[in-house]
Amino acid sequence: MSKTISLRLDRNEVGQILEGLQSREESWRSSAKFLRDGFFPDDTFVCEECSNFEEAEGIANYYRRIIAKIERQFN
């Protein structure tokens, strides 16, 4: 069973964490799209390492859930 942790951060710090998590989610969503459709979003795109688009999509959804939990507390 996972432990729950409480952190005390100022709003700017939480915003920075959210920005980083959103960047990771976007990277995984782009990877899922690339693996599913062969679409390159731009010249800087690097596909995340995974087995298939379902795995990439699942990881992107995991990041989305974390973001949503933080945003509920942040707002």
N, C-alpha and C positions, 0 to 999 in steps of 0.2 A: 504494500500500500504506500502511495506517495505521501510525503509530508507537505503540509501547507506552510508557506512562509509569508510573513508580513514584513514589508519594507516601508521605511519612511523616506520619501524623496520629495523634492520640490517639483512644482509643475513643469519646469523646464526640463528637468531630468527625466520625468515620465514621458514628456514629449519626444525626447531624444530616443528613448527606448522604443516607443511606438513607431517612430520613423524607421529605426533599424529593422523592426519586425515586419513593417509594411514592405520594406525593400526586399526582405527575404521571401515574403509571400509572393510578391510580384515576380521575383526570379523563378520561383517554383511554378507559378501559373504560366509564365512564358515557356518554361521547359515542357510543361504538359501540352501546351498548344503546339510547340515545335514537334514533340514526339507523336502527337495525334495527327496534325495537319501538315507538318513540314514547313511551317511558317517561321521565318526569321524576323523578329521584331525590329532589329536594327543591326548595324555593323559591329556593335560592341557586345552583342548577345553571346553568352557562354551557357550551354546547356548544363543544368545540374546533373550530377551523377546519380542515376537511378535505373531501374529495370524497364519501366514502361510509363506511359502517360497516366495510368491509374495511380501508380505510386506517387508520381510527381503531384498530381491533383490532390491526393490524400495528404501529402505533406503541406501543400499550400492551404488546405482546409484546416489543418492543425494550427498553422500560424494564424489564420483568421480567427479561430476560437480563442487563442491566447490574446490577440488584439482586442476582441470583443470583451473579454473579462476585464482587461485593464481599462478600456474605455468606459465600462459601466462604473468603475470606481473613480475614474478621472473626472467625469462630468458631473 
